[in-house]
Amino acid sequence: MIVRMEAEVEGLREILEVEWKRAEELRQERDRWASALEASQRQITDLTKKAESVSGRGFLGWLRRSA
């Protein structure tokens, strides 16, 4: 009976260890996705700022100002 309980406890410990590793992998994947999303957002922000600074110059800016 004691041997069986020890085997069950060991089995549960192994399951717990596998689940802890899985949780860590999921956290790492979440962090990778968050980093990728932040990088995309920075690119969009940079492109928007660049477009705003250029919009008043050039032919189209001149055309808008002359209308």
N, C-alpha and C positions, 0 to 999 in steps of 0.2 A: 504494500500500500504506500509506504513512504517513497519507494523508488518510483512508483507511478506519479506521485505528486511532484517529485523532483523533476521528472521528465516533462510534466505539464508546465511547471514553472519555467524550465529552460526553454520550452517551445514558445511560451508567451514572451519571454525575454527576446528571443530571436525575432518574433513578429514585431515587437515594440521597436527593436533596432532597425528593422526594415522600414517601418513607418516613419521613424525619425529621419532616416536617410531620404525617404521620399519627400517628406515635408521640407527638408533642406534644399533638395533639388527644385521643388516648386518655388521656394523663395528666391533661389538664384534665377530661375526662369522669369519670375515676375520682375525682378530687378533688371534683367536684360531688356525686357519689353519696356519697362519704364524709361530706361536710358535711351532706347531707340526712339521712343515717343518724344522725349525731351529734346533730342537732337533734331528731330523733324520739326518740332515747334520752333526751335531756334532758327532753323533754315527759313521757315515761313516768315518769321518775324524779321529776319535780316533782309529777305527779298522784298517784303512790304516796305520796310524803311528805305531801301535802295530805290524802289519804284516811286515812292513819295518824293524823294529828293531829286529825282530826274524828271518828274512830271512837269515841272515848271520851265524846263529848258527844252531846247530843240525846236523843230518845226511844229510839232503838235502844240507845244506850249505857246509858241508865237501865234499860231492860228487861234487858239482859245483866247489869248489876250486881245487879239485884233477884232474879235467878234463883238 
